[in-house]
Amino acid sequence: MSAFSFEILAQDGAARRGVLTTAHGAIDTPAFMPVGTAATVKAMLPESVASTGAQIILGNTYHLMLRPGAERVAAQGGLHRFMNWPSPILTDSGGYQVMSLAALREIDESGVVFRSHLDGSRHTLTPERSIEIQHLLDSDITMAFDECTPFPATLEQARQSMALSMRWAARSREAFRKRPGYGIFGIVQGGVHPALRQSSAARGIDMFDCVLPTRSGRTAQAFTSTGTVNLRNARHADDKDPLDRECGCPACTSYSRAYLHHLCRCGEILASMLLTWHNLHYYGGLMRALRAAIAAGALEDFVAGFHDAQARGRAAA
Amino acid sequence: MSAFSFEILAQDGAARRGVLTTAHGAIDTPAFMPVGTAATVKAMLPESVASTGAQIILGNTYHLMLRPGAERVAAQGGLHRFMNWPSPILTDSGGYQVMSLAALREIDESGVVFRSHLDGSRHTLTPERSIEIQHLLDSDITMAFDECTPFPATLEQARQSMALSMRWAARSREAFRKRPGYGIFGIVQGGVHPALRQSSAARGIDMFDCVLPTRSGRTAQAFTSTGTVNLRNARHADDKDPLDRECGCPACTSYSRAYLHHLCRCGEILASMLLTWHNLHYYGGLMRALRAAIAAGALEDFVAGFHDAQARGRAAA
C-alpha cells in the first residue's frame, strides 16, 4: 500500500500542478471531486463517473451516518466496496450538513447534538465520533470536524468559531488512526473575513467538490465549451445539433439537443443520466486542460481563452 | 433492406420458435419487447437495453403524438435515430392509451376524439391518422388502430366492438404504405370472451410487451430465478449476497442486496437504473431459455423447472 504523499510537479504563478497518492490510487491536482452524498454519485454508474476523468469522489459523513449507518458500511467492507468505487474517497466531517440540514442543533465545546432531517432521531457528532465514522467508511481522506461558521457573523464571532474549529482540529488529529495511504485534512476557516481565511488557508486549494454538475444535470442545465445551456428551453425542440460539438461524452455523441429537450420536458430519468454524465465529463475535461496549462506555464492564456469562448457563447445565445 | 418475413424454426406442442425479419434487424421469437413509451426505456441507455438481449422495443403512438409530436420525430430522422435505438421498433396504435389515459373520449365510426392527459388539448385519432403517425415514427411494425373494448362488456357489446375494430383494421391496412422490411400487425380482439378471442387470435402469440420489468425496477421489485424480491424490505439491510446468484447483470455482479436496499430506501436514481437493468436482463434470459427449450422440444420440462424454482424461492423467503 502506497504512503499518503503529495508531490508538486509544476508551478505557474500562484497555481500548482501535483499528484496526491492515497491507499486507493493517485489523484492529479488541481482536482474536481464529484459528490456521492449517499454512497452514489446521483444518476451515474461508478464506472461512468470514472470515465469522465474523476479520480476521487466525495462522500457525506452526515448522510451516511444516518443512512445506512457507518457501522453497517464497515460491515459491508467499507464505502469503496459498498458502492463499487475502487478509487480514492474523501469524506467531509459532517460539520457543514449538521448546520445546513439537521434540526435543533446544540453546539458546545464537546461537539454538536442534533436531530436527523430524515426522522427527527437524536444524534451526537464530536470530533472523535466524526473521525471514527470516517474510519468506518474507510475514507482515504478524512476531514477534521469543524463548526460551519454562520453567515452573517461578525469578525469576533468568526474568530471564536475558527478558534473552536482549531481546538476540534487538534482533537480530530488525535482521534485519527494513522495508516499507510490514509490522511487527514483541515478545512479553511474564517467565514467571509479575508484576514481570518488567509491565516487559515496559507497554502491554497488543490481539490474542490461541488454539487453543481450533478444537481444541474438533474435540472436540465448543461455546461459546455460555449456556456451554460438550459435544455428545457423551447428553442432546442427541433435542434439536430449535439449539446456540445467539442464534447465526446455519450450525451453529445449519440443524441441531438431536440432529444435531450424532449427527455427533460417529459421528466425522464435518462435526462438526468445523460446530462449528469455530460456535466461531469465537462468538468473532467476542464480540470485536465487546467492541469496541462499549469504544466506548460500557460495558465493565463488558458483562462483568457476560456472566458472568451464562454462570452462568445453568451453572445450567440 | 431485408423483406419483412417470418420463419418458423421449430415447434414443440402448441409453442413455436421463429425469426421475424424487419428493416432494422431480426427478432428471435417468442420475444419480449421492453416498453419505451416516450422514446426512452425508462432509466436505461439504449445500448444497455440491447445488452439484456432485447432485439425490439415498443414505442407508444399516443404519448409520442402528444410529445414531442410525430412530425417532429420524422424531422429528426425517425424514432430509431431520435432515441439512438438502431434495432427494430414496434409501435402500438394509440387505441389502448386513448381509452386508459385520455379524457373526454368520443368514439364513432370514423375514430376517436379525445383530450390530452398532459394539457387538455383536443386531438383526433382515426385508423388513417394512427397509421400515418406510425409511418412518421418509422416504426418497423405498425399496429392496426383498434377500439380497446371496455371492461366489463357483454358478449354483444364485445362483438360490436370487435366488428368496429375489424372495419378499422381494413382501413388501417389500406392506409399502411408498403415498404420492404416494414409490416402491419392486427391486434387480438374479443375482450374477455373466449369464443370472440379465439376467432380473432387464430395463430397464437409470438411477441409481447409489458411495463412490469421496467416499472417494477423503479419501485424496488426485482424478478429472480427464485422468485420476486422486494428490496425495500428491511431484511436486506445487511445482506452481502447479490440480488440473484445466477444473474450476470451489473446489479448482481457488482453490488450487494444491502447496497441495493440502501439505494431504494434513499430513492436514488441508481436504484431505478440497476433494478430496471436487472429485470430486463432477467426477462431476456427467460425468453432465451424459453426459445432454447422450444427448439429442443423440452418446453414442458422447462416450464415445470421454472415453477419449481419459483416455489422453492417462496418457501425459502
Interface residues (C-beta under 8 A of the other chain):
Chain A: A38 A39 T40 K42 A43 M44 L45 R67 P68 R72 A75 Q76 F82 M83 N84 R218 A237 D238 K240 P250 S254 Y255 S256 A258 Y259 H262 L263 R265 C266 E268 I269 L270 S272 M273
Chain B: A38 A39 T40 K42 A43 M44 L45 R67 P68 R72 A75 Q76 F82 M83 N84 R218 A237 D238 K240 P250 S254 Y255 S256 A258 Y259 H262 L263 R265 C266 E268 I269 L270 S272 M273
